């Protein structure tokens, strides 16, 4: 489930990533953007930077942890939940907010 609040060039979202899935943000032509994400669940969640489908970097967020990342026009943000329960995140996006958003199952 995604709850979005759009304010100009800013998105604030409560994001649920189901078990065994990933949420991809920005897998489309877009400008640069930056993300602040907080893991509000009791499960670890990986935050990846991808370019052309390949993982460029990855940070694993423990419960309550916060990270910030910048993404170029050729990159996407991917939130990965490889656990057996849903994970919750608080996501703030600034910059280009014309980003594709979608869930995909983990391979």
CNS distance restraints for C-alpha pairs under 8 A (distance, minus, plus):
assign (resid   1 and name CA) (resid  15 and name CA) 6.19 0.50 0.50
assign (resid   1 and name CA) (resid  16 and name CA) 5.37 0.50 0.50
assign (resid   1 and name CA) (resid  17 and name CA) 7.61 0.50 0.50
assign (resid   2 and name CA) (resid  13 and name CA) 6.64 0.50 0.50
assign (resid   2 and name CA) (resid  14 and name CA) 6.13 0.50 0.50
assign (resid   2 and name CA) (resid  15 and name CA) 5.02 0.50 0.50
assign (resid   2 and name CA) (resid  16 and name CA) 6.64 0.50 0.50
assign (resid   3 and name CA) (resid  13 and name CA) 5.30 0.50 0.50
assign (resid   3 and name CA) (resid  14 and name CA) 5.41 0.50 0.50
assign (resid   3 and name CA) (resid  15 and name CA) 6.75 0.50 0.50
assign (resid   4 and name CA) (resid  11 and name CA) 6.58 0.50 0.50
assign (resid   4 and name CA) (resid  12 and name CA) 5.96 0.50 0.50
assign (resid   4 and name CA) (resid  13 and name CA) 4.66 0.50 0.50
assign (resid   4 and name CA) (resid  14 and name CA) 7.11 0.50 0.50
assign (resid   5 and name CA) (resid  11 and name CA) 5.65 0.50 0.50
assign (resid   5 and name CA) (resid  12 and name CA) 5.26 0.50 0.50
assign (resid   5 and name CA) (resid  13 and name CA) 6.33 0.50 0.50
assign (resid   6 and name CA) (resid  10 and name CA) 5.96 0.50 0.50
assign (resid   6 and name CA) (resid  11 and name CA) 4.82 0.50 0.50
assign (resid   6 and name CA) (resid  12 and name CA) 6.83 0.50 0.50
assign (resid   7 and name CA) (resid  11 and name CA) 6.31 0.50 0.50
assign (resid   9 and name CA) (resid  94 and name CA) 5.74 0.50 0.50
assign (resid   9 and name CA) (resid  95 and name CA) 5.44 0.50 0.50
assign (resid   9 and name CA) (resid  96 and name CA) 6.29 0.50 0.50
assign (resid   9 and name CA) (resid  97 and name CA) 5.95 0.50 0.50
assign (resid  10 and name CA) (resid  92 and name CA) 7.17 0.50 0.50
assign (resid  10 and name CA) (resid  93 and name CA) 5.50 0.50 0.50
assign (resid  10 and name CA) (resid  94 and name CA) 4.56 0.50 0.50
assign (resid  10 and name CA) (resid  95 and name CA) 6.69 0.50 0.50
assign (resid  10 and name CA) (resid  97 and name CA) 6.67 0.50 0.50
assign (resid  11 and name CA) (resid  91 and name CA) 7.80 0.50 0.50
assign (resid  11 and name CA) (resid  92 and name CA) 5.60 0.50 0.50
assign (resid  11 and name CA) (resid  93 and name CA) 4.92 0.50 0.50
assign (resid  11 and name CA) (resid  94 and name CA) 6.60 0.50 0.50
assign (resid  11 and name CA) (resid  97 and name CA) 6.95 0.50 0.50
assign (resid  12 and name CA) (resid  90 and name CA) 7.49 0.50 0.50
assign (resid  12 and name CA) (resid  91 and name CA) 5.76 0.50 0.50
assign (resid  12 and name CA) (resid  92 and name CA) 4.50 0.50 0.50
assign (resid  12 and name CA) (resid  93 and name CA) 6.46 0.50 0.50
assign (resid  13 and name CA) (resid  90 and name CA) 5.94 0.50 0.50
assign (resid  13 and name CA) (resid  91 and name CA) 5.13 0.50 0.50
assign (resid  13 and name CA) (resid  92 and name CA) 6.42 0.50 0.50
assign (resid  14 and name CA) (resid  88 and name CA) 7.20 0.50 0.50
assign (resid  14 and name CA) (resid  89 and name CA) 5.96 0.50 0.50
assign (resid  14 and name CA) (resid  90 and name CA) 4.80 0.50 0.50
assign (resid  14 and name CA) (resid  91 and name CA) 6.34 0.50 0.50
assign (resid  15 and name CA) (resid  88 and name CA) 5.64 0.50 0.50
assign (resid  15 and name CA) (resid  89 and name CA) 5.06 0.50 0.50
assign (resid  15 and name CA) (resid  90 and name CA) 6.16 0.50 0.50
assign (resid  15 and name CA) (resid  91 and name CA) 6.98 0.50 0.50
assign (resid  16 and name CA) (resid  86 and name CA) 6.56 0.50 0.50
assign (resid  16 and name CA) (resid  87 and name CA) 5.63 0.50 0.50
assign (resid  16 and name CA) (resid  88 and name CA) 4.52 0.50 0.50
assign (resid  16 and name CA) (resid  89 and name CA) 6.37 0.50 0.50
assign (resid  17 and name CA) (resid  21 and name CA) 6.49 0.50 0.50
assign (resid  17 and name CA) (resid  22 and name CA) 6.45 0.50 0.50
assign (resid  17 and name CA) (resid  23 and name CA) 6.47 0.50 0.50
assign (resid  17 and name CA) (resid  79 and name CA) 7.60 0.50 0.50
assign (resid  17 and name CA) (resid  80 and name CA) 7.58 0.50 0.50
assign (resid  17 and name CA) (resid  81 and name CA) 6.37 0.50 0.50
assign (resid  17 and name CA) (resid  86 and name CA) 5.68 0.50 0.50
assign (resid  17 and name CA) (resid  87 and name CA) 5.22 0.50 0.50
assign (resid  17 and name CA) (resid  88 and name CA) 6.35 0.50 0.50
assign (resid  17 and name CA) (resid  89 and name CA) 7.91 0.50 0.50
assign (resid  17 and name CA) (resid 103 and name CA) 7.92 0.50 0.50
assign (resid  18 and name CA) (resid  22 and name CA) 7.69 0.50 0.50
assign (resid  18 and name CA) (resid  81 and name CA) 6.96 0.50 0.50
assign (resid  18 and name CA) (resid  85 and name CA) 6.74 0.50 0.50
assign (resid  18 and name CA) (resid  86 and name CA) 4.29 0.50 0.50
assign (resid  18 and name CA) (resid  87 and name CA) 6.39 0.50 0.50
assign (resid  19 and name CA) (resid  81 and name CA) 5.83 0.50 0.50
assign (resid  19 and name CA) (resid  82 and name CA) 6.25 0.50 0.50
assign (resid  19 and name CA) (resid  83 and name CA) 5.50 0.50 0.50
assign (resid  19 and name CA) (resid  84 and name CA) 5.02 0.50 0.50
assign (resid  19 and name CA) (resid  85 and name CA) 4.74 0.50 0.50
assign (resid  19 and name CA) (resid  86 and name CA) 4.77 0.50 0.50
assign (resid  19 and name CA) (resid  87 and name CA) 7.21 0.50 0.50
assign (resid  20 and name CA) (resid  80 and name CA) 7.95 0.50 0.50
assign (resid  20 and name CA) (resid  81 and name CA) 5.67 0.50 0.50
assign (resid  20 and name CA) (resid  82 and name CA) 4.71 0.50 0.50
assign (resid  20 and name CA) (resid  83 and name CA) 6.09 0.50 0.50
assign (resid  20 and name CA) (resid  84 and name CA) 6.68 0.50 0.50
assign (resid  20 and name CA) (resid 105 and name CA) 6.16 0.50 0.50
assign (resid  20 and name CA) (resid 106 and name CA) 5.66 0.50 0.50
assign (resid  21 and name CA) (resid  80 and name CA) 6.38 0.50 0.50
assign (resid  21 and name CA) (resid  81 and name CA) 5.67 0.50 0.50
assign (resid  21 and name CA) (resid  82 and name CA) 6.74 0.50 0.50
assign (resid  21 and name CA) (resid 103 and name CA) 6.62 0.50 0.50
assign (resid  21 and name CA) (resid 104 and name CA) 5.69 0.50 0.50
assign (resid  21 and name CA) (resid 105 and name CA) 4.29 0.50 0.50
assign (resid  21 and name CA) (resid 106 and name CA) 5.11 0.50 0.50
assign (resid  22 and name CA) (resid  78 and name CA) 6.56 0.50 0.50
assign (resid  22 and name CA) (resid  79 and name CA) 5.41 0.50 0.50
assign (resid  22 and name CA) (resid  80 and name CA) 4.35 0.50 0.50
assign (resid  22 and name CA) (resid  81 and name CA) 5.94 0.50 0.50
assign (resid  22 and name CA) (resid 103 and name CA) 5.59 0.50 0.50
assign (resid  22 and name CA) (resid 104 and name CA) 5.47 0.50 0.50
assign (resid  22 and name CA) (resid 105 and name CA) 6.23 0.50 0.50
assign (resid  22 and name CA) (resid 106 and name CA) 6.47 0.50 0.50
assign (resid  23 and name CA) (resid  78 and name CA) 5.61 0.50 0.50
assign (resid  23 and name CA) (resid  79 and name CA) 5.13 0.50 0.50
assign (resid  23 and name CA) (resid  80 and name CA) 6.64 0.50 0.50
assign (resid  23 and name CA) (resid 101 and name CA) 7.14 0.50 0.50
assign (resid  23 and name CA) (resid 102 and name CA) 5.60 0.50 0.50
assign (resid  23 and name CA) (resid 103 and name CA) 4.48 0.50 0.50
assign (resid  23 and name CA) (resid 104 and name CA) 6.52 0.50 0.50
assign (resid  24 and name CA) (resid  76 and name CA) 6.84 0.50 0.50
assign (resid  24 and name CA) (resid  77 and name CA) 5.95 0.50 0.50
assign (resid  24 and name CA) (resid  78 and name CA) 4.53 0.50 0.50
assign (resid  24 and name CA) (resid  79 and name CA) 6.58 0.50 0.50
assign (resid  24 and name CA) (resid 100 and name CA) 7.72 0.50 0.50
assign (resid  24 and name CA) (resid 101 and name CA) 5.69 0.50 0.50
assign (resid  24 and name CA) (resid 102 and name CA) 5.44 0.50 0.50
assign (resid  24 and name CA) (resid 103 and name CA) 6.26 0.50 0.50
assign (resid  24 and name CA) (resid 104 and name CA) 7.63 0.50 0.50
assign (resid  25 and name CA) (resid  76 and name CA) 5.68 0.50 0.50
assign (resid  25 and name CA) (resid  77 and name CA) 5.06 0.50 0.50
assign (resid  25 and name CA) (resid  78 and name CA) 6.17 0.50 0.50
assign (resid  25 and name CA) (resid  99 and name CA) 6.23 0.50 0.50
assign (resid  25 and name CA) (resid 100 and name CA) 5.76 0.50 0.50
assign (resid  25 and name CA) (resid 101 and name CA) 4.75 0.50 0.50
assign (resid  25 and name CA) (resid 102 and name CA) 6.93 0.50 0.50
assign (resid  26 and name CA) (resid  30 and name CA) 7.06 0.50 0.50
assign (resid  26 and name CA) (resid  75 and name CA) 7.09 0.50 0.50
assign (resid  26 and name CA) (resid  76 and name CA) 4.66 0.50 0.50
assign (resid  26 and name CA) (resid  77 and name CA) 6.46 0.50 0.50
assign (resid  26 and name CA) (resid  98 and name CA) 7.99 0.50 0.50
assign (resid  26 and name CA) (resid  99 and name CA) 4.46 0.50 0.50
assign (resid  26 and name CA) (resid 100 and name CA) 4.90 0.50 0.50
assign (resid  26 and name CA) (resid 101 and name CA) 6.49 0.50 0.50
assign (resid  27 and name CA) (resid  75 and name CA) 7.32 0.50 0.50
assign (resid  27 and name CA) (resid  76 and name CA) 5.38 0.50 0.50
assign (resid  27 and name CA) (resid  99 and name CA) 7.24 0.50 0.50
assign (resid  27 and name CA) (resid 100 and name CA) 5.85 0.50 0.50
assign (resid  27 and name CA) (resid 101 and name CA) 7.56 0.50 0.50
assign (resid  28 and name CA) (resid  99 and name CA) 6.65 0.50 0.50
assign (resid  28 and name CA) (resid 100 and name CA) 5.91 0.50 0.50
assign (resid  29 and name CA) (resid  73 and name CA) 6.93 0.50 0.50
assign (resid  29 and name CA) (resid  74 and name CA) 7.36 0.50 0.50
assign (resid  29 and name CA) (resid  99 and name CA) 7.99 0.50 0.50
assign (resid  30 and name CA) (resid  73 and name CA) 5.37 0.50 0.50
assign (resid  30 and name CA) (resid  74 and name CA) 7.64 0.50 0.50
assign (resid  30 and name CA) (resid  96 and name CA) 6.67 0.50 0.50
assign (resid  30 and name CA) (resid  98 and name CA) 6.59 0.50 0.50
assign (resid  30 and name CA) (resid  99 and name CA) 6.53 0.50 0.50
assign (resid  31 and name CA) (resid  72 and name CA) 6.87 0.50 0.50
assign (resid  31 and name CA) (resid  73 and name CA) 4.58 0.50 0.50
assign (resid  31 and name CA) (resid  95 and name CA) 7.56 0.50 0.50
assign (resid  31 and name CA) (resid  96 and name CA) 5.32 0.50 0.50
assign (resid  32 and name CA) (resid  70 and name CA) 7.56 0.50 0.50
assign (resid  32 and name CA) (resid  71 and name CA) 5.59 0.50 0.50
assign (resid  32 and name CA) (resid  72 and name CA) 4.53 0.50 0.50
assign (resid  32 and name CA) (resid  73 and name CA) 4.79 0.50 0.50
assign (resid  32 and name CA) (resid  95 and name CA) 6.27 0.50 0.50
assign (resid  32 and name CA) (resid  96 and name CA) 5.95 0.50 0.50
assign (resid  33 and name CA) (resid  70 and name CA) 6.04 0.50 0.50
assign (resid  33 and name CA) (resid  71 and name CA) 5.35 0.50 0.50
assign (resid  33 and name CA) (resid  72 and name CA) 6.78 0.50 0.50
assign (resid  33 and name CA) (resid  73 and name CA) 7.82 0.50 0.50
assign (resid  33 and name CA) (resid  93 and name CA) 6.88 0.50 0.50
assign (resid  33 and name CA) (resid  94 and name CA) 5.65 0.50 0.50
assign (resid  33 and name CA) (resid  95 and name CA) 4.37 0.50 0.50
assign (resid  33 and name CA) (resid  96 and name CA) 5.35 0.50 0.50
assign (resid  33 and name CA) (resid  97 and name CA) 7.43 0.50 0.50
assign (resid  34 and name CA) (resid  68 and name CA) 7.32 0.50 0.50
assign (resid  34 and name CA) (resid  69 and name CA) 5.64 0.50 0.50
assign (resid  34 and name CA) (resid  70 and name CA) 4.23 0.50 0.50
assign (resid  34 and name CA) (resid  71 and name CA) 5.82 0.50 0.50
assign (resid  34 and name CA) (resid  93 and name CA) 5.76 0.50 0.50
assign (resid  34 and name CA) (resid  94 and name CA) 5.40 0.50 0.50
assign (resid  34 and name CA) (resid  95 and name CA) 6.42 0.50 0.50
assign (resid  35 and name CA) (resid  68 and name CA) 5.59 0.50 0.50
assign (resid  35 and name CA) (resid  69 and name CA) 5.38 0.50 0.50
assign (resid  35 and name CA) (resid  70 and name CA) 6.43 0.50 0.50
assign (resid  35 and name CA) (resid  91 and name CA) 6.88 0.50 0.50
assign (resid  35 and name CA) (resid  92 and name CA) 5.59 0.50 0.50
assign (resid  35 and name CA) (resid  93 and name CA) 4.62 0.50 0.50
assign (resid  35 and name CA) (resid  94 and name CA) 6.56 0.50 0.50
assign (resid  36 and name CA) (resid  66 and name CA) 7.15 0.50 0.50
assign (resid  36 and name CA) (resid  67 and name CA) 5.83 0.50 0.50
assign (resid  36 and name CA) (resid  68 and name CA) 4.41 0.50 0.50
assign (resid  36 and name CA) (resid  69 and name CA) 6.68 0.50 0.50
assign (resid  36 and name CA) (resid  91 and name CA) 5.87 0.50 0.50
assign (resid  36 and name CA) (resid  92 and name CA) 5.11 0.50 0.50
assign (resid  36 and name CA) (resid  93 and name CA) 6.63 0.50 0.50
assign (resid  37 and name CA) (resid  66 and name CA) 5.65 0.50 0.50
assign (resid  37 and name CA) (resid  67 and name CA) 5.59 0.50 0.50
assign (resid  37 and name CA) (resid  68 and name CA) 6.46 0.50 0.50
assign (resid  37 and name CA) (resid  89 and name CA) 6.61 0.50 0.50
assign (resid  37 and name CA) (resid  90 and name CA) 5.60 0.50 0.50
assign (resid  37 and name CA) (resid  91 and name CA) 4.53 0.50 0.50
assign (resid  37 and name CA) (resid  92 and name CA) 6.37 0.50 0.50
assign (resid  38 and name CA) (resid  61 and name CA) 7.88 0.50 0.50
assign (resid  38 and name CA) (resid  64 and name CA) 6.33 0.50 0.50
assign (resid  38 and name CA) (resid  65 and name CA) 5.68 0.50 0.50
assign (resid  38 and name CA) (resid  66 and name CA) 4.30 0.50 0.50
assign (resid  38 and name CA) (resid  67 and name CA) 6.65 0.50 0.50
assign (resid  38 and name CA) (resid  89 and name CA) 5.58 0.50 0.50
assign (resid  38 and name CA) (resid  90 and name CA) 5.12 0.50 0.50
assign (resid  38 and name CA) (resid  91 and name CA) 6.61 0.50 0.50
assign (resid  39 and name CA) (resid  44 and name CA) 7.68 0.50 0.50
assign (resid  39 and name CA) (resid  45 and name CA) 7.13 0.50 0.50
assign (resid  39 and name CA) (resid  61 and name CA) 6.39 0.50 0.50
assign (resid  39 and name CA) (resid  62 and name CA) 6.81 0.50 0.50
assign (resid  39 and name CA) (resid  63 and name CA) 5.51 0.50 0.50
assign (resid  39 and name CA) (resid  64 and name CA) 5.06 0.50 0.50
assign (resid  39 and name CA) (resid  65 and name CA) 5.60 0.50 0.50
assign (resid  39 and name CA) (resid  66 and name CA) 6.54 0.50 0.50
assign (resid  39 and name CA) (resid  87 and name CA) 7.88 0.50 0.50
assign (resid  39 and name CA) (resid  88 and name CA) 6.32 0.50 0.50
assign (resid  39 and name CA) (resid  89 and name CA) 4.66 0.50 0.50
assign (resid  39 and name CA) (resid  90 and name CA) 6.57 0.50 0.50
assign (resid  40 and name CA) (resid  63 and name CA) 6.28 0.50 0.50
assign (resid  40 and name CA) (resid  64 and name CA) 5.41 0.50 0.50
assign (resid  40 and name CA) (resid  65 and name CA) 7.95 0.50 0.50
assign (resid  40 and name CA) (resid  87 and name CA) 7.76 0.50 0.50
assign (resid  40 and name CA) (resid  88 and name CA) 5.38 0.50 0.50
assign (resid  40 and name CA) (resid  89 and name CA) 5.20 0.50 0.50
assign (resid  40 and name CA) (resid  90 and name CA) 6.64 0.50 0.50
assign (resid  41 and name CA) (resid  63 and name CA) 5.70 0.50 0.50
assign (resid  41 and name CA) (resid  64 and name CA) 7.09 0.50 0.50
assign (resid  41 and name CA) (resid  87 and name CA) 5.46 0.50 0.50
assign (resid  41 and name CA) (resid  88 and name CA) 5.03 0.50 0.50
assign (resid  41 and name CA) (resid  89 and name CA) 6.95 0.50 0.50
assign (resid  42 and name CA) (resid  62 and name CA) 7.71 0.50 0.50
assign (resid  42 and name CA) (resid  63 and name CA) 4.96 0.50 0.50
assign (resid  42 and name CA) (resid  64 and name CA) 7.80 0.50 0.50
assign (resid  42 and name CA) (resid  87 and name CA) 7.51 0.50 0.50
assign (resid  43 and name CA) (resid  62 and name CA) 6.58 0.50 0.50
assign (resid  43 and name CA) (resid  63 and name CA) 5.81 0.50 0.50
assign (resid  43 and name CA) (resid  83 and name CA) 7.40 0.50 0.50
assign (resid  43 and name CA) (resid  87 and name CA) 6.32 0.50 0.50
assign (resid  44 and name CA) (resid  60 and name CA) 6.49 0.50 0.50
assign (resid  44 and name CA) (resid  61 and name CA) 5.46 0.50 0.50
assign (resid  44 and name CA) (resid  62 and name CA) 4.49 0.50 0.50
assign (resid  44 and name CA) (resid  63 and name CA) 6.05 0.50 0.50
assign (resid  44 and name CA) (resid  81 and name CA) 7.57 0.50 0.50
assign (resid  45 and name CA) (resid  60 and name CA) 5.66 0.50 0.50
assign (resid  45 and name CA) (resid  61 and name CA) 5.25 0.50 0.50
assign (resid  45 and name CA) (resid  62 and name CA) 6.71 0.50 0.50
assign (resid  45 and name CA) (resid  79 and name CA) 6.77 0.50 0.50
assign (resid  45 and name CA) (resid  80 and name CA) 5.76 0.50 0.50
assign (resid  45 and name CA) (resid  81 and name CA) 5.36 0.50 0.50
assign (resid  45 and name CA) (resid  82 and name CA) 7.67 0.50 0.50
assign (resid  45 and name CA) (resid  87 and name CA) 7.33 0.50 0.50
assign (resid  46 and name CA) (resid  58 and name CA) 6.54 0.50 0.50
assign (resid  46 and name CA) (resid  59 and name CA) 5.64 0.50 0.50
assign (resid  46 and name CA) (resid  60 and name CA) 4.23 0.50 0.50
assign (resid  46 and name CA) (resid  61 and name CA) 6.01 0.50 0.50
assign (resid  46 and name CA) (resid  78 and name CA) 7.95 0.50 0.50
assign (resid  46 and name CA) (resid  79 and name CA) 5.75 0.50 0.50
assign (resid  46 and name CA) (resid  80 and name CA) 4.96 0.50 0.50
assign (resid  46 and name CA) (resid  81 and name CA) 6.78 0.50 0.50
assign (resid  47 and name CA) (resid  58 and name CA) 5.59 0.50 0.50
assign (resid  47 and name CA) (resid  59 and name CA) 5.22 0.50 0.50
assign (resid  47 and name CA) (resid  60 and name CA) 6.16 0.50 0.50
assign (resid  47 and name CA) (resid  61 and name CA) 7.27 0.50 0.50
assign (resid  47 and name CA) (resid  77 and name CA) 7.01 0.50 0.50
assign (resid  47 and name CA) (resid  78 and name CA) 5.72 0.50 0.50
assign (resid  47 and name CA) (resid  79 and name CA) 4.74 0.50 0.50
assign (resid  47 and name CA) (resid  80 and name CA) 6.38 0.50 0.50
assign (resid  48 and name CA) (resid  55 and name CA) 6.50 0.50 0.50
assign (resid  48 and name CA) (resid  56 and name CA) 7.33 0.50 0.50
assign (resid  48 and name CA) (resid  57 and name CA) 5.63 0.50 0.50
assign (resid  48 and name CA) (resid  58 and name CA) 4.30 0.50 0.50
assign (resid  48 and name CA) (resid  59 and name CA) 6.46 0.50 0.50
assign (resid  48 and name CA) (resid  77 and name CA) 5.84 0.50 0.50
assign (resid  48 and name CA) (resid  78 and name CA) 4.95 0.50 0.50
assign (resid  48 and name CA) (resid  79 and name CA) 6.41 0.50 0.50
assign (resid  48 and name CA) (resid  80 and name CA) 7.65 0.50 0.50
assign (resid  49 and name CA) (resid  55 and name CA) 5.90 0.50 0.50
assign (resid  49 and name CA) (resid  56 and name CA) 5.40 0.50 0.50
assign (resid  49 and name CA) (resid  57 and name CA) 5.20 0.50 0.50
assign (resid  49 and name CA) (resid  58 and name CA) 6.40 0.50 0.50
assign (resid  49 and name CA) (resid  71 and name CA) 7.46 0.50 0.50
assign (resid  49 and name CA) (resid  75 and name CA) 6.52 0.50 0.50
assign (resid  49 and name CA) (resid  76 and name CA) 5.82 0.50 0.50
assign (resid  49 and name CA) (resid  77 and name CA) 5.08 0.50 0.50
assign (resid  49 and name CA) (resid  78 and name CA) 6.38 0.50 0.50
assign (resid  50 and name CA) (resid  54 and name CA) 5.23 0.50 0.50
assign (resid  50 and name CA) (resid  55 and name CA) 4.39 0.50 0.50
assign (resid  50 and name CA) (resid  56 and name CA) 5.25 0.50 0.50
assign (resid  50 and name CA) (resid  57 and name CA) 7.22 0.50 0.50
assign (resid  50 and name CA) (resid  75 and name CA) 5.43 0.50 0.50
assign (resid  50 and name CA) (resid  76 and name CA) 5.22 0.50 0.50
assign (resid  50 and name CA) (resid  77 and name CA) 6.54 0.50 0.50
assign (resid  50 and name CA) (resid  78 and name CA) 7.23 0.50 0.50
assign (resid  51 and name CA) (resid  55 and name CA) 6.65 0.50 0.50
assign (resid  51 and name CA) (resid  56 and name CA) 6.63 0.50 0.50
assign (resid  51 and name CA) (resid  74 and name CA) 5.92 0.50 0.50
assign (resid  51 and name CA) (resid  75 and name CA) 4.60 0.50 0.50
assign (resid  51 and name CA) (resid  76 and name CA) 6.47 0.50 0.50
assign (resid  52 and name CA) (resid  74 and name CA) 7.38 0.50 0.50
assign (resid  52 and name CA) (resid  75 and name CA) 7.42 0.50 0.50
assign (resid  61 and name CA) (resid  65 and name CA) 5.46 0.50 0.50
assign (resid  61 and name CA) (resid  66 and name CA) 6.95 0.50 0.50
assign (resid  61 and name CA) (resid  67 and name CA) 7.58 0.50 0.50
assign (resid  71 and name CA) (resid  75 and name CA) 5.60 0.50 0.50
assign (resid  71 and name CA) (resid  76 and name CA) 6.79 0.50 0.50
assign (resid  71 and name CA) (resid  77 and name CA) 7.45 0.50 0.50
assign (resid  81 and name CA) (resid  86 and name CA) 7.50 0.50 0.50
assign (resid  81 and name CA) (resid  87 and name CA) 6.70 0.50 0.50
assign (resid  82 and name CA) (resid 106 and name CA) 7.45 0.50 0.50
assign (resid  93 and name CA) (resid  97 and name CA) 7.12 0.50 0.50
